[in-house]
Amino acid sequence: MEQVVNKLESKKEFRANRIFVLDTNILLHDANALFSFKGVVIVIPFVVLQELDTFKRNLDDLGRNARLVIRKLDELRAKGCLSTGVKLDHNTNDAILKVIPTPTDFTKPEPYGDIVDDLILQTVKNLVKEKNKVTLVTKDINLRVKADTLGLDAQDYTKGTVALDDYYKGWFKVKVPADVLRKITANKLPELLTQEKFPIDNLYPNEFIILESENNPENNKLFRYVVGKAFKEVQDTKIVAHFGARNIQQLMALELLRDDSIKIISLVGPAGTGKTFLTLLMGMHKVAKEHIYKKFLITRPVIALGADIGYLPGEVEEKLRYWMQPVYDNLEFIFSQIGEPEEEEKQEKKFKKRKHHEKAKDYRKYTSTETAVENLIERGILSLEAITYMRGRSIPYQFVFIDEVQNLNPHEVKTIVSRAGEGTKIILAGDPFQIDSPYLDFSSNGLTITTEKFKKEAIFGTVFLEKSERSELAELAAKIL
């Protein structure tokens, strides 16, 4: 669709017979979709208005977009009759908007059919019969298949999306002879990249360059492009105890997490690549050991794989405990290896004050890994919150980790990231190939779009992690199941 729209943008004439029919999910996905077409007629079937009406009471982003679209339509109604067409006149796009009533020749849908889909398809067919060139724009794959079966043109809404082939991974590889690799330094790297046809002007801030030996990929050096056309060689160092990077992409992630001048990071990749574990490890280190940030705030979108959080037992805190289980699992493993980030003597004194305990030898039971997480929450060092409660807040001097960001749309990510106050660092993590939201895909989710929008900024860095480190079984299952 975007290619079609771009072609129309270069033409000044208005094409009255070029019509785009919008499905409800387009308007719920992007409330400004009405203004994304130039020189054409935009049609909204009457049944779409009815569907928007059912969404307008929702308190989520779908409800917000439904209300925005309804208000815009009401404003346009003041300029003329929507049934005959109203000029949008938005940034001189010269488009006409029409609302078409329910088709009178509509026949009863087939058994188990969707009456809304069928009404939209009938609207498109009627417009085609009137010798118009019509395209149905919908994010519903099944509806696009139905349209194609009927010989109707249907396309996805691609405005503001990122194609898989164009996705910015945050790094690239250059193969060089082993003797060149051995001698290369950060100062000599610009000359080498120029020779290899990788001009520095094409690099993004904090982009990584992996120099590999031509005959041995395991023989490599890692560099990061920093502000001022300079390069930094990235060394493999442990964070705490025996924890460190297990592959070169994890080393990139740790480099970004460690650098406090980088205020927003996106860690992208499949399950088991270490996105959550590395972020939790570095977050606890930054907050509890280095005291760079006042609090470690962790949140996830409440979109379940199955029944949502409302079906879980218990009060809000208990529900959240179930929802945050992956975070608890990782934190408990970390604490089981390195202990809770507080002197044991202080904790033991605190324990001895509890009258219902008689012997200090039970101290180890009190400081179990699960209790350690709860202790950090009580002390205000750690905060696990539902993402819903972050709106309208200002979050200064915090290390903020937002997991499963692929299930958020770009506006939701904007709403959360714009809450960041002075001194706050935000880490967005997720797998854009595993999306639970019916209105998002790889190219349109908040994680992908945020990475694309921020890639030119010096305060941003990203890494696409490819290699699973969970286990051989987990890696194999991810590939073949």
N, C-alpha and C positions, 0 to 999 in steps of 0.2 A: 504493500500500500504506500509506504513512504516513497518508493521509487516513482510511483504514479503521481503522488502529490508533488514531488520535486519537479517532475516534468511539467506539470500544470503551472507551477510557480513561475516558470520562465515564459509563460504565455500570458499576455495581457487580456485576451478576449474571454468573455464569459461563455460557458458552454451549457446551455439550458437543458440539453438532453443527456448530459453526463451526470449520473446520479450515484451517490453513495448512501446506502441504507445502513444505519447503525443499529447494532444489537444492544441490548441492555448492558451486557458485561463490558462493552467499550466505555460507556459513560460512567460505570461504577469503577472502572480501572483508571480513567483519566477524565476528570470533570471538564477539562478544557478541550476535549476531543472535538467538540463542535467547531472549534476555531483552527483545526489542523488541516483544513482543506481549502484550496483556493480555486476560484473560477468555476465552481461546480454547484450542483444542488445537493444539499444534505437532507435526507429524509429520515424522520423518526416515526416508526409505525405506532399507532395508538396503543397497542398492547405493551410497547416499551414503557410508555408513561404509566400504565397500570403496574408494571413490575417495579418501576422506580418508587411508586407510592408505597409498595410493600416494604421497601428497604429504608425509607426515609426516617423511620423511628429507631433504627439501629444506632447504637452508640459507638460503633467502630468506624473505620475509614469508608466502608461501603455506604453506611448511612450518611456520613458527611458528604461524600460525593453525590449521592442521590439528592440530598437537600440543595447542594450547590447548583446542580443541573436544573432542578425544578425552579429555583429562584431566577436563574438566567432565562429560562423559557418564559417566565412570567414577565420579566423585564422586556424581552423581545416582543411579547404580546402587545405591549403598549405602543410598539412601532408599526403595527399592522396586523393583518390576519395570518395566523400561522398555517392555516389550511391552504391558502393561496401562495404563501411564501413571504418571508421577511428577510431583507438584506442584513447580513451580520455586521458588516462594516467594522470588523475587528482587525486593526492594523492593516487596513485596506486589502483584506483578502478577497473581497468581491464575491463572496459565497452567499447562496440563498438557502434558508432553512425552511423546511416544510414538515408539518405533522399530518400524516395521512390516516384517516379513520379506518376502522376495521373493514376488511374487504367484505362486500355483500355476497360475493360468489364463493365464499369459503365453504368447503365441504367437510364433513365429519372426518377427523383424523383416523388413521389406521389404529388397530388395537395396540395399546401400550405406547402410542405416540405422544409427543409433547405438543399440546395445543398451542402453546406460545410460539414454539419453533415453526409450527405449521402456518400460523397466522403471518409470521414474518416472511416465510417463504412464499406464501400466496401474494403478499404485498409486492415482493420482488418480481414474481411472475407477471403480475398485472402491469407493472411499470415496463417490463420488457415487451409485453404485447403492444404497448403504446409507442414502440419504436425508439425506446431510450436505451442508452448503453448504461447498464446498471451493475454495480458491484455491492455485494453484501459484505460488510465489515464486521467480523465477529471473532472473539477469542475462543469460542466454543468449537473445538475440532470436529465434533460429531455433526454439528450444524453445517460446517463447511463441507463435510463429506456428503451430507444430504443434498446440499445445494449443487454440488458437482454432479451427483447422480441425476438431478433434474435438468442438467445442462445450464445451470446458472453460475455466474462468476462470483467467487467468494474468496476473501483474503483475510489474513490476520492483521491486527492493528500493530504496526511496528514502529510507530513514532516513539523516539526516546528509548529505543532498545539497542542491545549490543549483539552483533552476530558472533556465533561461537568462534569462527575463524579469526575474528578481529579482537578477541578478548585479550586484555593485557595481563600477563602472568606475573610481571614484576621482575623477570629475569630472562636471560637467554644464554646460549652456549656458543663458544668459539673454540674450534679444534686447532691446535698448534703443535708443531714438532716438540718432542720432549726437551731438547736442548734449549729451545726458545722459552718454554714454560719454566725451566729451571732458572733462567736469568731474568725473567720479567719482574718488574717492580711497579708500584703504583704510578711512579713518575714516567715510566716508559710505556705504560698502557695506552695513552692516547695515540701515540705513533703507531702502535701495533693495530689498534682498532681501525685507524684510517687505512692502513695497508690491507686489512681484511674487509674493507668496505662497510664498516660500521661507524659512520661519522658521529662525533660526540654531540653535535647539534640535534640529533635524532633521539638522544637518550632522555629519559624522564628522571626527575629527581628521585634518588634512593633506589634506582634500578640496579639490579645485580648482574654482574658478568661472570660467568663460569668459564675459565680457561681450562680446557681438557687436553691431555696428551692424545695425539692421534691414534696411538696404539693401545692406550690404557686409560679408559674413562675414570678409573678410580684415582689416577694421578692427576690432580687438579689444583687450581688456586681460585679463590673467590674474592671478588672486588665489588665495592659499592660505589656508585656514582653519587657524589655529594655536591652541595651548592658551590658554585664558582668553577665549574668544569674541572673539578679535582676528583681523585679516586682514593679510596681507602681499602687496603687489604683487610679482609675479615678473617680473624684468627679463631680457631676452635678453642673456646674456654668454657669451663664448667660454671653453672650458675651457683649451685650450692650442693655440698656433699658430693655425691657421685653423679648427679644429674647433669646432662648436657645434650647436645645435638647428636642424633643417631644417623643423620644423613645431611647432605649439603643444603637441602631446602629447609630443614629444621634449623640449620645454622643461620640461614637468612632470616628466618622468623625471630630467632633469639636476638639477632643483631638489631632488628627494628624494635623489638620489645624493650631492649636494654637502653636504647637511645631516647632520652627524655625530651629531646628537641622535636621528635616526631610525635605529633599530637593525635593522629588518627591512623589506624592500621587496619587492613583487611587481610585476614588469613582464610584462604579458600582451598578446599580440597575434600576428598571423600573421607568417610569415617576411618579412624585408625591412623591418620597421618600426624596426629599430635597437636592439632590446633588448640583444643581445650586444655590439654595437660600442660603444654608449654606456657600458655597464657596464665593459667592458675599458678604455676610454679613461679613465674616471673612477677606476677601480681603480688603474691604473698611476700616475695623477697623485697620488692620495692616498698610495700606498705609496712610490713612488720620488722624488717631488718634495716633497710636503708632509710626508712621514714621519709621518703620523697613525697608520698601522698598520704592524706589523712585517713582514707578509707578505700577498701576494695569492694566495689559494687558490681554484683553479677546479676544478670537478668536474661530471660529467654522469652520469646513470643509464646503465648498460650494458644498454640495450634497443635492439636493432638493427632497422632496417627491412630485414628479410631475415635472412641468417645472422648470428649474434651474434659477439662479439669473439673467441670461442674459435676461429673459423674463419680469423681473420686471421693472416698469417705473422709469424714472429719471436717474440722473448721478450716478457715483460710490458711493458717499456718501449716496444718497437716497436709492440705491439698498441695501447697507449694513445696512441701518436703518431697512428696511423690514426684512432682514436676521437675524439681531440681536434682533428682537422684543421680544423673550422670555427673553433675558438679560435685555432689557429696562423695561419690565413688572416687573421683580423682583426688579431691582434697584429703580424704581419709588415707589413700595410698601414699600421698606425699608425707603426711604427718606420721604414718607408720614407719617411714624410712628416716625422717630427719627430726621428728618430734615437733611439738607445738612451739611456735615462735614466742616463747616466754620462758624466763628462768624457772627451772623446776622448783627451786627453793620457795619462790613466791607462791607457786601453785600449791605446794605442800602445806605451807602455813595457812593458806586459804582453806584447804581441805580439813586441817586439824581443828578449825573453828567450828566445823559442823558437828553439833552435839550428838546427832543420831549415829555417828560413826565412832567407834571406840579405838580402832587400831590404825596406825598410819600405814601399815603394810597393805591396806586396801587401796592405797593411793593410786596404784597402777590401774586398778579397775575404774577409779574416778576419772583418770586421764586417758580413757580409751580414745581411739581416733575419732569416733563419732562425737564424744563429749568435747573433744578439742575444737571441732567446728562450732558447736554450740557456744563454747566459751568465747571464741573470737567474735561471734555475733553479739553476745551479751556485752562484751567490752567495746563494741562499736567499731572494731577494726574491719569486720566483714559484714556485708549486707547482701542478702539474697532476696530479690524483689520480683514481683510480676511486672512485666513491661508496661502494663496498663497504668501503673501508679507513677510512672516517670514523667508523664505529660504535665506541663505547667510548672515544672521545678527548675531550679538553678543548681547545678552540680559542680561546685568548685573543688579543686585540689583532690580529685579522686581518680583512682585507676578503675576504669569502667570496662567491663567485659560483657558484650552482648552476643550470645550464642544463637545459632540457628537463624541467622539474619536473612537467609534465602527465603524465609516464610513471611518477610515483611515487604511491603511495596515501597517505592522510593520516597513517597510522602511520609510514611511512617518512620523511615530512617532519618529523614530530614528533621522531623519533629523531635526525635530523641537526641540526635547529634547536636541540634541547636540548643539543647539544654546545658551543654558543657560550659562550665564557668572557667575562670582563670585557673591555670595550673592543672587542668584535667587532661588525662590521656584516655582515648577511647579505642577499644579493639573490637572489630566486627569479625565474626567468624561464621562459617557455614559451608554447605555443599550445594551449589546451584543446580546440581543434577538430581538432588533429592528434595523436591518441593512438595509440601502437603497442601498448599493453598490452591484452590481450583482456578484462581484468576491470575496466577503468576507462572512464569516459566523461566528457563535459563536466561533469556535475553531481556526480561522485563522486571526481574525481582530487585529488591533494594540493595542486595550485596553486589550484584553485577553492575548496576547503574552507579552506585556510589563509587566503586572502584574506577569506573570509566570517567566520572566527573572530576574526581580528585587526583588523577594520575599525574597531572602537570604541577601539582602543588608541592612545595618543599617540605611541608609539615606532614606529608602523607607517604606511606609506603605499603606495598602489598607483596604477598608471596602466594603463588599457587603451589600447594604441596601435593605431590603425585604419589609418593611411596608410602604405603601403609607400614607402620611399625608395631601394630597391635599383636599380630601373630601370623605365622605362615597360613594357618587355617582361615583367619579373618581376611587376609589379603586374597587368598584363593576364592573364598566365598564371594567377595566383592566383584571379582572378575567373571565368575561363571554362573552365579545364581541370578 
